[in-house]
């Protein structure tokens, strides 16, 4: 996994608490904007059964939020994310571009894990 997300000026520090795991419904996306003195950071969380994924919420085609035009960006089977702006599609599990303007691109993955108190935090999976 690349660490491209850390190159964003407003990237959150490892260990930053995001939301409690119980707040994420399996099979749905959860969009957050993290604010700090460095600026804002758009984050997209996805929970598929027991798997948890985090991405910078910016389509690499034009760096617009994937869910800018609507929150229904996850396929029924949960395996693909679709940019609501230009229909670029990406693998939910890897961030790899699968179709449309997503081909040849990749979403910036943000490592997330769950701490001992049930919070989703930024940081390497354990």
DSSP file (Angstrom, degrees, kcal/mol; ACC not computed):
  #  RESIDUE AA STRUCTURE BP1 BP2  ACC     N-H-->O    O-->H-N    N-H-->O    O-->H-N    TCO  KAPPA ALPHA  PHI   PSI    X-CA   Y-CA   Z-CA
    1    1 A X              0   0    0      0, 0.0     2,-0.1     0, 0.0   110,-0.0   0.000 360.0 360.0 360.0 129.6    0.0    0.0    0.0
    2    2 A X        -     0   0    0      1,-0.1     3,-0.3   108,-0.0   107,-0.1  -0.386 360.0-138.5 -75.8 160.6    1.4    3.4   -0.9
    3    3 A X    >   +     0   0    0      1,-0.2     3,-1.7    -2,-0.1     4,-0.3  -0.096  58.0 131.3-109.1  32.8    1.4    6.2    1.6
    4    4 A X  G >   +     0   0    0      1,-0.3     3,-2.0     2,-0.2     4,-0.4   0.813  63.0  68.6 -56.7 -32.7    0.3    8.9   -0.9
    5    5 A X  G >  S+     0   0    0    104,-0.5     3,-1.3     1,-0.3    -1,-0.3   0.809  90.5  62.4 -58.2 -29.7   -2.4   10.1    1.5
    6    6 A X  G <  S+     0   0    0     -3,-1.7    -1,-0.3     1,-0.2    -2,-0.2   0.639  89.5  69.4 -73.0 -12.4    0.3   11.3    3.8
    7    7 A X  G <  S+     0   0    0     -3,-2.0     2,-0.3    -4,-0.3    -1,-0.2   0.638  74.6 102.5 -79.2 -14.3    1.5   13.8    1.2
    8    8 A X  S X  S-     0   0    0     -3,-1.3     3,-1.9    -4,-0.4    33,-0.0  -0.535  76.8-134.2 -69.6 132.9   -1.7   15.8    1.6
    9    9 A X  T 3  S+     0   0    0      1,-0.3    -1,-0.1    -2,-0.3    32,-0.1   0.834 106.1  45.4 -55.4 -34.7   -0.9   18.9    3.6
   10   10 A X  T 3  S+     0   0    0     30,-0.2    -1,-0.3    27,-0.0    29,-0.1   0.205  80.5 143.2 -97.9  15.0   -4.0   18.3    5.8
   11   11 A X    <   -     0   0    0     -3,-1.9    -5,-0.1    -5,-0.2     2,-0.1  -0.277  52.9-116.2 -57.9 136.1   -3.5   14.6    6.3
   12   12 A X        -     0   0    0      1,-0.1     2,-0.1     4,-0.0    -1,-0.1  -0.376  31.0-103.9 -71.9 154.2   -4.5   13.4    9.8
   13   13 A X    >   -     0   0    0      1,-0.1     3,-2.0    -2,-0.1   109,-0.3  -0.475  43.9 -91.7 -74.0 146.1   -1.9   12.1   12.2
   14   14 A X  T 3  S+     0   0    0      1,-0.3   109,-0.2    -2,-0.1    -1,-0.1  -0.327 116.3  35.3 -53.8 139.5   -1.7    8.3   12.7
   15   15 A X  T 3  S+     0   0    0    107,-4.3    -1,-0.3     1,-0.3     2,-0.2   0.303  79.3 148.6  94.5  -8.7   -3.9    7.4   15.7
   16   16 A X    <   -     0   0    0     -3,-2.0   106,-2.0   106,-0.2    -1,-0.3  -0.416  47.5-127.9 -61.2 125.9   -6.5   10.1   14.9
   17   17 A X  E     +A  121   0A   0    104,-0.2   104,-0.2    -2,-0.2     3,-0.1  -0.580  32.6 173.0 -76.4 137.9   -9.9    8.8   16.1
   18   18 A X  E     -     0   0A   0    102,-3.1     2,-0.3     1,-0.4    -1,-0.2   0.801  53.2 -35.8-109.7 -72.4  -12.6    9.0   13.4
   19   19 A X  E     -     0   0A   0    101,-0.5   101,-3.5    99,-0.0    -1,-0.4  -0.943  66.0 -87.6-148.1 164.8  -15.9    7.3   14.4
   20   20 A X  E >   -A  119   0A   0     -2,-0.3     3,-1.9    99,-0.3     4,-0.4  -0.578  36.3-123.6 -76.3 143.4  -16.9    4.3   16.4
   21   21 A X  G >  S+     0   0    0     97,-2.9     3,-1.9     1,-0.3    -1,-0.1   0.858 109.9  63.5 -54.8 -38.4  -17.1    1.1   14.4
   22   22 A X  G 3  S+     0   0    0     96,-0.3    -1,-0.3     1,-0.3    97,-0.1   0.683  92.5  64.9 -63.4 -17.6  -20.7    0.6   15.4
   23   23 A X  G <  S+     0   0    0     -3,-1.9     2,-0.7     2,-0.1    -1,-0.3   0.632  87.4  82.0 -79.1 -13.6  -21.6    3.8   13.6
   24   24 A X  S <  S-     0   0    0     -3,-1.9     2,-0.5    -4,-0.4     6,-0.1  -0.835  74.1-146.7 -97.2 117.5  -20.7    2.3   10.2
   25   25 A X    >   -     0   0    0     -2,-0.7     3,-1.4     4,-0.1    22,-0.4  -0.687  28.6-108.9 -80.0 127.6  -23.3    0.1    8.7
   26   26 A X  T 3  S+     0   0    0     -2,-0.5    22,-0.2     1,-0.2     3,-0.1  -0.311 104.5  26.7 -55.8 136.7  -21.9   -2.8    6.8
   27   27 A X  T 3  S+     0   0    0     20,-3.9     2,-0.3     1,-0.3    -1,-0.2   0.606 106.7  93.8  85.5  12.6  -22.4   -2.3    3.1
   28   28 A X  E <   -C   47   0B   0     -3,-1.4    19,-1.3    19,-0.6    -1,-0.3  -0.916  68.1-123.7-132.5 160.9  -22.4    1.5    3.2
   29   29 A X  E     -C   46   0B   0     -2,-0.3     2,-0.4    42,-0.3    17,-0.2  -0.686  14.7-156.5 -99.2 157.8  -20.0    4.3    2.8
   30   30 A X  E     -C   45   0B   0     15,-2.5    15,-2.8    -2,-0.3     2,-0.4  -0.951   7.7-156.2-137.5 115.2  -19.3    7.0    5.4
   31   31 A X  E     +C   44   0B   0     -2,-0.4     2,-0.3    13,-0.2    13,-0.2  -0.777  15.2 178.7 -97.0 132.6  -17.9   10.4    4.3
   32   32 A X  E     -C   43   0B   0     11,-3.1    11,-2.9    -2,-0.4     2,-0.5  -0.950  22.6-153.0-129.7 149.8  -16.0   12.6    6.8
   33   33 A X  E     -C   42   0B   0     -2,-0.3     2,-0.5     9,-0.2     9,-0.2  -0.961  18.5-155.2-120.3 111.7  -14.2   15.9    6.5
   34   34 A X  E     -C   41   0B   0      7,-2.8     7,-2.1    -2,-0.5     2,-0.4  -0.748   8.9-159.3 -89.5 126.2  -11.5   16.1    9.1
   35   35 A X  E     +C   40   0B   0     -2,-0.5     2,-0.3     5,-0.2     5,-0.2  -0.869  22.6 148.3-108.6 137.6  -10.6   19.6   10.2
   36   36 A X  E >   -C   39   0B   0      3,-2.1     3,-1.6    -2,-0.4   -24,-0.0  -0.881  64.7 -84.3-148.6-179.1   -7.3   20.7   11.8
   37   37 A X  T 3  S+     0   0    0     -2,-0.3     3,-0.1     1,-0.3   -27,-0.0   0.691 127.1  59.7 -65.3 -16.0   -5.0   23.7   11.8
   38   38 A X  T 3  S-     0   0    0      1,-0.3     2,-0.3   -28,-0.1    -1,-0.3   0.542 119.6-100.0 -87.6  -8.4   -3.5   22.3    8.6
   39   39 A X  E <   -C   36   0B   0     -3,-1.6    -3,-2.1   -29,-0.1    -1,-0.3  -0.863  55.0 -38.9 124.6-160.4   -6.8   22.4    6.7
   40   40 A X  E     -C   35   0B   0     -2,-0.3     2,-0.4    -5,-0.2    -5,-0.2  -0.815  41.9-160.2-109.9 149.7   -9.5   19.9    5.9
   41   41 A X  E     -C   34   0B   0     -7,-2.1    -7,-2.8    -2,-0.3     2,-0.5  -0.985  13.2-141.2-130.6 118.3   -9.0   16.3    4.8
   42   42 A X  E     -C   33   0B   0     -2,-0.4    15,-1.9    -9,-0.2     2,-0.4  -0.692  25.8-178.0 -84.5 125.6  -11.8   14.4    2.9
   43   43 A X  E     -CD  32  56B   0    -11,-2.9   -11,-3.1    -2,-0.5     2,-0.5  -0.964  15.8-161.4-128.1 139.7  -12.1   10.8    4.0
   44   44 A X  E     -CD  31  55B   0     11,-2.9    11,-2.3    -2,-0.4     2,-0.4  -0.984   9.0-166.2-121.3 124.5  -14.3    8.0    2.9
   45   45 A X  E     -CD  30  54B   0    -15,-2.8   -15,-2.5    -2,-0.5     2,-0.4  -0.881   3.6-172.8-109.6 142.5  -14.8    4.9    5.0
   46   46 A X  E     -CD  29  53B   0      7,-2.5     7,-2.8    -2,-0.4     2,-0.5  -1.000   6.9-163.2-135.2 132.9  -16.4    1.6    3.8
   47   47 A X  E     +CD  28  52B   0    -19,-1.3   -20,-3.9   -22,-0.4   -19,-0.6  -0.972   8.0 179.4-118.2 119.7  -17.3   -1.4    5.9
   48   48 A X  E >   - D   0  51B   0      3,-2.5     3,-3.1    -2,-0.5     2,-0.2  -0.953  65.3 -61.3-118.3 109.0  -17.9   -4.7    4.1
   49   49 A X  T 3  S-     0   0    0     -2,-0.5   -22,-0.0     1,-0.3   -23,-0.0  -0.354 122.2 -16.6  50.4-116.0  -18.8   -7.4    6.6
   50   50 A X  T 3  S+     0   0    0     -2,-0.2    -1,-0.3    -3,-0.1     2,-0.3   0.522 119.1  98.0 -93.5  -5.9  -15.6   -7.6    8.8
   51   51 A X  E <   -D   48   0B   0     -3,-3.1    -3,-2.5     2,-0.0     2,-0.4  -0.618  54.4-164.0 -87.3 142.8  -13.4   -5.6    6.3
   52   52 A X  E     -D   47   0B   0     -2,-0.3     2,-0.3    -5,-0.2    60,-0.2  -0.992   6.9-175.9-129.7 131.9  -12.8   -1.9    6.8
   53   53 A X  E     -D   46   0B   0     -7,-2.8    -7,-2.5    -2,-0.4     2,-0.4  -0.957   7.4-166.4-130.3 145.9  -11.4    0.4    4.1
   54   54 A X  E     +D   45   0B   0     56,-0.4    56,-2.9    -2,-0.3     2,-0.3  -0.998  11.4 171.9-132.0 138.3  -10.4    4.1    4.1
   55   55 A X  E     -DE  44 109B   0    -11,-2.3   -11,-2.9    -2,-0.4     2,-0.4  -0.978  43.5-100.3-139.0 151.2   -9.7    6.3    1.1
   56   56 A X  E     -D   43   0B   0     52,-2.9     2,-2.4    -2,-0.3    52,-0.3  -0.616  43.6-124.7 -63.5 128.3   -9.1   10.0    0.4
   57   57 A X  S    S+     0   0    0    -15,-1.9     2,-0.3    -2,-0.4   -14,-0.1  -0.441  76.3 106.1 -82.0  70.0  -12.5   11.0   -0.8
   58   58 A X        -     0   0    0     -2,-2.4    50,-0.3     7,-0.2     2,-0.3  -0.914  68.5-131.7-150.7 117.7  -11.1   12.5   -4.1
   59   59 A X    >>  -     0   0    0      5,-3.1     4,-3.2    -2,-0.3     3,-0.7  -0.546  17.7-138.5 -67.5 127.4  -11.5   11.0   -7.5
   60   60 A X  T 34 S+     0   0    0     -2,-0.3    -1,-0.2     1,-0.2    42,-0.0   0.629  96.2  73.0 -66.7  -9.8   -8.0   11.0   -9.1
   61   61 A X  T 34 S-     0   0    0      3,-0.1    -1,-0.2     1,-0.1    41,-0.0   0.943 131.4 -15.7 -67.6 -48.1   -9.7   12.1  -12.4
   62   62 A X  T <4 S-     0   0    0     -3,-0.7    -2,-0.2     2,-0.2    -1,-0.1   0.244  89.7-112.0-141.1  11.5  -10.4   15.6  -11.2
   63   63 A X     <  +     0   0    0     -4,-3.2     2,-0.3     1,-0.2    -3,-0.1   0.794  68.1 142.2  57.8  33.1  -10.0   15.4   -7.4
   64   64 A X        -     0   0    0     -5,-0.4    -5,-3.1     1,-0.1    -1,-0.2  -0.734  64.1 -87.8 -93.3 152.0  -13.7   16.0   -6.7
   65   65 A X    >   -     0   0    0     -2,-0.3     3,-1.7    -7,-0.2     4,-0.2  -0.335  30.8-130.9 -58.5 138.1  -15.3   14.0   -3.9
   66   66 A X  T 3  S+     0   0    0      1,-0.3    18,-3.1    17,-0.1     3,-0.3   0.861 109.0  41.4 -57.0 -35.8  -16.6   10.7   -5.0
   67   67 A X  T >  S+     0   0    0      1,-0.2     3,-1.1    16,-0.2    -1,-0.3   0.049  77.2 118.6-102.3  25.0  -19.9   11.4   -3.4
   68   68 A X  T <  S+     0   0    0     -3,-1.7    -1,-0.2     1,-0.3    -2,-0.1   0.866  84.9  34.6 -60.0 -37.5  -20.2   15.1   -4.4
   69   69 A X  T 3  S-     0   0    0     -3,-0.3    -1,-0.3     1,-0.3     2,-0.2   0.269 135.5 -17.1-103.8  11.6  -23.4   14.4   -6.4
   70   70 A X    <   -     0   0    0     -3,-1.1    -1,-0.3     1,-0.1    14,-0.2  -0.654  54.7-118.4 156.1 148.3  -24.9   11.8   -4.2
   71   71 A X  S    S+     0   0    0     -2,-0.2     2,-1.8     1,-0.1     3,-0.3   0.560  85.9  95.4 -84.7  -8.3  -24.1    9.3   -1.5
   72   72 A X        +     0   0    0      1,-0.2    -1,-0.1    -3,-0.1   -44,-0.0  -0.574  42.5 127.1 -85.6  80.8  -25.0    6.2   -3.4
   73   73 A X        +     0   0    0     -2,-1.8     9,-2.5     2,-0.1     2,-0.4   0.446  43.5  89.0-115.0  -4.1  -21.5    5.3   -4.7
   74   74 A X  B    S-F   81   0C   0     -3,-0.3     7,-0.2     7,-0.2   -45,-0.1  -0.830  76.5-121.9-101.0 132.4  -21.2    1.7   -3.5
   75   75 A X    >   -     0   0    0      5,-2.7     3,-1.4    -2,-0.4    -2,-0.1  -0.208  30.9-104.3 -64.9 162.0  -22.3   -1.1   -5.8
   76   76 A X  T 3  S+     0   0    0      1,-0.3    -1,-0.1     2,-0.1    -2,-0.0   0.870 123.9  46.3 -57.2 -38.8  -24.9   -3.5   -4.5
   77   77 A X  T 3  S-     0   0    0      1,-0.0    -1,-0.3     3,-0.0    -2,-0.1   0.532 109.9-125.1 -83.3  -4.2  -22.3   -6.2   -3.9
   78   78 A X  S <  S+     0   0    0     -3,-1.4    -2,-0.1     2,-0.2   -51,-0.1   0.477  81.8 110.1  79.7   2.7  -20.0   -3.7   -2.2
   79   79 A X  S    S+     0   0    0     13,-0.1    13,-2.2    12,-0.1    14,-0.4   0.609  70.4  48.9 -89.5 -12.2  -17.1   -4.5   -4.6
   80   80 A X  E     - G   0  91C   0     11,-0.3    -5,-2.7    12,-0.1     2,-0.4  -0.982  59.3-154.4-134.3 142.7  -17.0   -1.2   -6.5
   81   81 A X  E     -FG  74  90C   0      9,-2.9     9,-2.5    -2,-0.4     2,-0.5  -0.902  16.6-156.8-105.6 140.9  -17.1    2.5   -5.8
   82   82 A X  E     - G   0  89C   0     -9,-2.5     2,-0.4    -2,-0.4     7,-0.2  -0.978  17.1-127.0-123.5 127.4  -18.4    4.9   -8.4
   83   83 A X     >  -     0   0    0      5,-3.1     4,-1.8    -2,-0.5   -16,-0.2  -0.570  14.6-148.5 -68.5 125.9  -17.6    8.5   -8.7
   84   84 A X  T  4 S+     0   0    0    -18,-3.1    -1,-0.2    -2,-0.4   -17,-0.1   0.598  91.5  56.5 -74.2 -10.0  -20.9   10.4   -8.8
   85   85 A X  T  4 S+     0   0    0    -19,-0.2    -1,-0.2   -20,-0.1   -19,-0.1   0.899 129.7   0.5 -87.0 -45.4  -19.3   13.1  -11.0
   86   86 A X  T  4 S-     0   0    0      2,-0.1    15,-0.5    -3,-0.0    -2,-0.2   0.239  92.9-111.4-133.9  13.3  -18.0   11.1  -14.0
   87   87 A X     <  +     0   0    0     -4,-1.8     2,-0.2     1,-0.2    15,-0.1   0.677  56.2 161.5  62.1  20.7  -18.9    7.5  -13.3
   88   88 A X        -     0   0    0     12,-0.2    -5,-3.1    -5,-0.1     2,-0.4  -0.510  27.4-146.9 -64.4 139.8  -15.3    6.4  -12.8
   89   89 A X  E     -GH  82  99C   0     10,-1.9     9,-3.1    -7,-0.2    10,-1.3  -0.895  17.8-177.3-118.4 148.0  -15.3    3.0  -11.0
   90   90 A X  E     -GH  81  97C   0     -9,-2.5    -9,-2.9    -2,-0.4     2,-0.3  -0.967  34.5-100.3-139.8 150.3  -12.8    1.7   -8.5
   91   91 A X  E  >  -G   80   0C   0      5,-2.7     4,-2.2    -2,-0.3   -11,-0.3  -0.568  24.3-147.6 -69.6 129.6  -12.3   -1.5   -6.6
   92   92 A X  T  4 S+     0   0    0    -13,-2.2    -1,-0.2    -2,-0.3   -12,-0.1   0.864  97.0  47.0 -64.5 -35.5  -13.5   -1.1   -3.0
   93   93 A X  T  4 S+     0   0    0    -14,-0.4    -1,-0.2     1,-0.1   -13,-0.1   0.770 130.6  15.0 -81.6 -27.3  -10.9   -3.5   -1.7
   94   94 A X  T  4 S-     0   0    0      2,-0.1    -2,-0.2   -41,-0.0    15,-0.1   0.627  87.8-126.2-122.1 -20.6   -7.8   -2.1   -3.5
   95   95 A X     <  +     0   0    0     -4,-2.2    12,-2.5     1,-0.3    -3,-0.1   0.386  57.5 149.9  84.3  -3.5   -8.7    1.4   -4.9
   96   96 A X  B     -I  106   0D   0     10,-0.2    -5,-2.7    -6,-0.1    -1,-0.3  -0.376  53.9-109.0 -66.1 137.6   -7.7    0.3   -8.4
   97   97 A X  E     +H   90   0C   0      8,-2.4     7,-0.4     5,-0.3    -7,-0.3  -0.490  38.9 174.1 -67.8 132.6   -9.5    1.9  -11.3
   98   98 A X  E     -     0   0C   0     -9,-3.1     2,-0.3     1,-0.3    -8,-0.2   0.660  55.0  -0.7-114.0 -24.7  -11.8   -0.5  -13.0
   99   99 A X  E >  S+H   89   0C   0    -10,-1.3     3,-1.9     4,-0.0   -10,-1.9  -0.994  99.9   6.8-163.9 164.4  -13.7    1.5  -15.6
  100  100 A X  G >  S-     0   0    0     -2,-0.3     3,-1.6     1,-0.3   -12,-0.2  -0.256 125.6 -12.0  59.4-141.8  -14.4    4.9  -17.2
  101  101 A X  G 3  S+     0   0    0    -15,-0.5    -1,-0.3     1,-0.3   -13,-0.1   0.539 129.8  73.4 -68.9  -4.8  -12.2    7.7  -16.1
  102  102 A X  G X   +     0   0    0     -3,-1.9     3,-2.5   -15,-0.1    -5,-0.3   0.700  67.8 111.9 -80.2 -19.8  -10.9    5.4  -13.3
  103  103 A X  T <  S+     0   0    0     -3,-1.6    -5,-0.1     1,-0.3     3,-0.1  -0.307  87.6  12.6 -57.7 131.1   -8.9    3.3  -15.7
  104  104 A X  T 3  S+     0   0    0     -7,-0.4    -1,-0.3     1,-0.3     2,-0.2   0.442 114.2  96.5  82.1  -0.7   -5.2    3.7  -15.1
  105  105 A X    <   -     0   0    0     -3,-2.5    -8,-2.4   -10,-0.0     2,-0.3  -0.654  55.1-156.8-114.0 171.0   -5.9    5.6  -11.8
  106  106 A X  B     -I   96   0D   0    -10,-0.2   -10,-0.2    -2,-0.2     2,-0.1  -0.983  20.5-118.9-149.5 138.3   -6.0    4.5   -8.2
  107  107 A X        -     0   0    0    -12,-2.5     2,-0.8    -2,-0.3   -48,-0.1  -0.468  37.5-108.1 -70.9 148.9   -7.7    5.9   -5.1
  108  108 A X        -     0   0    0    -50,-0.3   -52,-2.9   -52,-0.3     2,-0.2  -0.714  37.6-143.1 -81.5 109.6   -5.3    7.0   -2.3
  109  109 A X  B     -E   55   0B   0     -2,-0.8     2,-0.5   -54,-0.2  -104,-0.5  -0.523   9.8-157.7 -77.6 138.0   -5.8    4.4    0.4
  110  110 A X        -     0   0    0    -56,-2.9   -56,-0.4    -2,-0.2     2,-0.2  -0.975  22.0-125.5-114.0 119.1   -5.8    5.5    4.0
  111  111 A X        +     0   0    0     -2,-0.5    12,-2.8   -58,-0.1     2,-0.3  -0.456  35.4 178.2 -68.0 132.8   -4.9    2.7    6.5
  112  112 A X  E     +B  122   0A   0     10,-0.3     2,-0.3   -60,-0.2    10,-0.2  -0.963   7.7 170.1-133.1 151.5   -7.6    2.4    9.2
  113  113 A X  E     -B  121   0A   0      8,-2.1     8,-3.0    -2,-0.3     2,-0.5  -0.897  34.3-105.7-147.3 175.7   -8.0    0.0   12.1
  114  114 A X  E     -B  120   0A   0     -2,-0.3     6,-0.2     6,-0.2    12,-0.1  -0.942  31.9-143.5-112.8 127.7  -10.1   -0.4   15.2
  115  115 A X    >   -     0   0    0      4,-2.8     3,-2.0    -2,-0.5  -100,-0.0  -0.216  35.5 -90.7 -82.6 178.3   -8.6    0.4   18.6
  116  116 A X  T 3  S+     0   0    0      1,-0.3    -1,-0.1     2,-0.1    -2,-0.0   0.689 125.7  54.7 -63.8 -19.7   -9.4   -1.4   21.8
  117  117 A X  T 3  S-     0   0    0      2,-0.1    -1,-0.3     0, 0.0    -2,-0.0   0.326 121.8-101.8 -98.3   7.0  -12.2    1.0   22.6
  118  118 A X  S <  S+     0   0    0     -3,-2.0   -97,-2.9     1,-0.3   -96,-0.3   0.592  76.2 137.0  88.1  10.7  -14.1    0.4   19.3
  119  119 A X  E     -A   20   0A   0    -99,-0.3    -4,-2.8   -98,-0.1     2,-0.5  -0.717  55.4-127.0 -89.9 139.8  -13.0    3.6   17.6
  120  120 A X  E     - B   0 114A   0   -101,-3.5  -102,-3.1    -2,-0.3  -101,-0.5  -0.760  38.4-174.3 -80.3 129.5  -11.9    3.6   13.9
  121  121 A X  E     -AB  17 113A   0     -8,-3.0    -8,-2.1    -2,-0.5     2,-0.4  -0.911  30.3-106.8-127.9 153.1   -8.5    5.2   13.9
  122  122 A X  E    S+ B   0 112A   0   -106,-2.0  -107,-4.3    -2,-0.3   -10,-0.3  -0.637  75.2  82.5 -74.4 131.2   -6.0    6.3   11.2
  123  123 A X  S    S-     0   0    0    -12,-2.8    -2,-0.1    -2,-0.4     3,-0.1  -0.816  82.3 -43.9 152.5 169.4   -3.1    4.0   11.1
  124  124 A X        -     0   0    0     -2,-0.3     2,-0.1     1,-0.1    -3,-0.1  -0.266  62.6-105.7 -62.0 143.7   -1.8    0.7    9.9
  125  125 A X              0   0    0      1,-0.1   -12,-0.1   -12,-0.1    -1,-0.1  -0.425 360.0 360.0 -67.8 144.3   -4.0   -2.3   10.2
  126  126 A X              0   0    0     -2,-0.1    -1,-0.1   -12,-0.1   -13,-0.1   0.395 360.0 360.0-114.3 360.0   -3.1   -4.7   13.0
